[in-house]
Amino acid sequence: MVTYMFVWDYPYKLGGVLMADKVKLECTVCKNRNYDTTKNKKNTQERLELKKYCPFCKKHTVHKETK
């Protein structure tokens, strides 16, 4: 018996080229890395800055992209 395993990663790959880059978001106040996300390298070359909730600071703070 032969089993096949398929990995469906179509949104992130197109023709063997990785279209989305995995990044981590770091809190600017306490410097903890709280969130993982993806971003499209072609559309956004600059680093992401999002206002997210930090469970360590217990408030919404600006989170910046780190690699």
Buried (B, 14 or more C-beta within 10 A) or exposed (E): EEEEEEEEEEEEEEEEEEBBBEBBBBBEEEEBEBBEBEBEEEEEEEEEEEEEEBEEBEEEBBBBBEE
